[in-house]
Amino acid sequence: MTFAQSYDRLVSFAEMISSNDFRTGTTIELDGAVWRVIEFLHVKPGKGSAFVRTKLKSVQSGNVVEKTFRAGETVPQALLEKTTLQHTYMDAEDYVFMDMSTYEETRLTAKQIGESRKYLKEGMEVNVVLWNDKPLEVELPNSVVLEIKQTDPGLKGDTATGGTKPAILETGAQVMVPLFITIGEKIRVDTRNDSYLGRET
């Protein structure tokens, strides 16, 4: 890497964002870590200066904190990159992902992946989020197709009752499914809210 490239890289990592421009999902750098804005409120008191009250979630640890910024205060924006990788296998506690074009491997811990683990299976393609070339987290597709491994016997004729029952999927995740669903069937699940979307043939 040339000096010019190194300089450009440093400048890009140091881009600033104003607290006035915070939106849900904005990522910022504080104390050497990446935080995502999950709530924000612009406050203009009758006396004193305006400020922005935020709720921030640490991308690395999942911790949530409340922090207040002065209106117009600037902070470094965390520039995140996404790359599509395939989950290939487990190595002890590490989840190993591979770039299928270069065969380069990337490892993430269970803590880094968090709740997404419950829908992750080998062979699945996901977005791995990088910060300063370090893997931070995994973004699953909005929906996945998984097989039912455990549930109460299916009840024919219950398609119109609207009743549901718990089912365990092949990855260990538990979701609520219609009463007529049986073991061995494949269903589509919304990974954002754990909801049943339908059968897959």
MOCORVEN-V18786 format. One record per pair of residues at least 24 apart in sequence whose ideal C-beta (glycine too) atoms are under 8 Angstrom apart, sorted by the first residue. I is the first residue (numbers start at 1). J is the second residue. D is the distance in whole Angstrom. If there is no record, write none. Layout:
I&J&D + I&J&D
//
This chain:
12&79&6 + 13&76&8 + 13&79&6 + 13&132&7 + 14&76&6 + 15&76&7 + 15&77&5 + 15&79&6 + 16&74&4 + 16&75&7 + 16&76&6 + 16&77&6 + 17&74&7 + 17&75&6 + 17&76&8 + 17&77&4 + 18&72&6 + 18&73&7 + 18&74&5 + 19&52&4 + 19&54&8 + 19&69&4 + 19&70&7 + 19&71&6 + 19&72&7 + 19&73&5 + 19&74&7 + 19&75&7 + 20&52&7 + 20&71&6 + 20&72&6 + 22&52&6 + 22&54&6 + 22&69&8 + 26&77&8 + 27&59&7 + 27&77&7 + 27&78&4 + 27&80&6 + 28&56&8 + 28&75&5 + 28&76&7 + 28&77&6 + 28&78&6 + 29&75&7 + 29&76&4 + 29&77&7 + 29&78&5 + 30&56&8 + 30&67&8 + 30&75&7 + 33&58&6 + 33&59&8 + 33&60&6 + 33&61&8 + 34&58&7 + 34&59&4 + 34&60&7 + 34&78&4 + 34&80&7 + 34&131&5 + 34&136&6 + 35&59&7 + 35&65&8 + 35&78&8 + 38&64&7 + 42&71&7 + 44&71&8 + 59&129&8 + 59&131&8 + 59&136&5 + 59&137&6 + 60&112&7 + 60&136&7 + 61&111&8 + 62&111&8 + 62&114&6 + 78&131&6 + 79&131&8 + 80&129&5 + 80&130&7 + 80&131&5 + 80&136&7 + 81&129&7 + 81&130&5 + 81&131&8 + 82&127&5 + 82&128&7 + 82&129&6 + 82&130&7 + 82&139&7 + 83&127&7 + 83&128&6 + 83&130&6 + 84&125&6 + 84&126&7 + 84&127&6 + 84&128&8 + 85&125&7 + 85&126&7 + 85&127&8 + 85&128&5 + 86&123&7 + 86&124&7 + 86&125&5 + 86&126&8 + 87&120&6 + 87&121&7 + 87&122&6 + 87&123&7 + 87&124&5 + 87&125&8 + 87&126&6 + 88&122&6 + 88&123&8 + 89&122&6 + 95&120&7 + 95&138&8 + 97&126&7 + 97&128&6 + 97&138&8 + 106&135&5 + 107&135&7 + 108&135&5 + 108&137&8 + 108&138&6 + 112&136&7 + 112&137&6 + 112&138&7 + 113&137&7 + 113&138&5 + 116&140&5 + 116&191&7 + 117&171&8 + 118&171&6 + 118&172&6 + 118&173&4 + 119&144&5 + 119&146&7 + 119&169&8 + 119&171&6 + 119&173&6 + 119&189&7 + 119&191&5 + 120&171&6 + 121&146&7 + 121&170&7 + 121&171&5 + 140&191&5 + 141&191&7 + 142&190&7 + 142&191&6 + 142&192&6 + 143&188&5 + 143&189&6 + 143&190&5 + 143&191&6 + 143&197&6 + 144&188&7 + 144&189&6 + 144&191&6 + 145&186&5 + 145&187&7 + 145&188&5 + 145&189&8 + 145&200&5 + 146&170&5 + 146&171&6 + 146&173&7 + 146&186&7 + 146&187&7 + 146&189&6 + 147&184&7 + 147&185&7 + 147&186&5 + 148&177&7 + 148&181&6 + 148&182&7 + 148&183&5 + 148&184&6 + 148&185&5 + 148&186&8 + 148&187&6 + 149&183&7 + 150&183&7 + 151&177&7 + 151&181&6 + 151&182&7 + 151&183&6 + 152&179&8 + 153&182&7 + 154&179&7 + 154&180&5 + 154&181&6 + 154&182&4 + 155&179&5 + 155&180&6 + 156&180&7 + 164&196&8
//
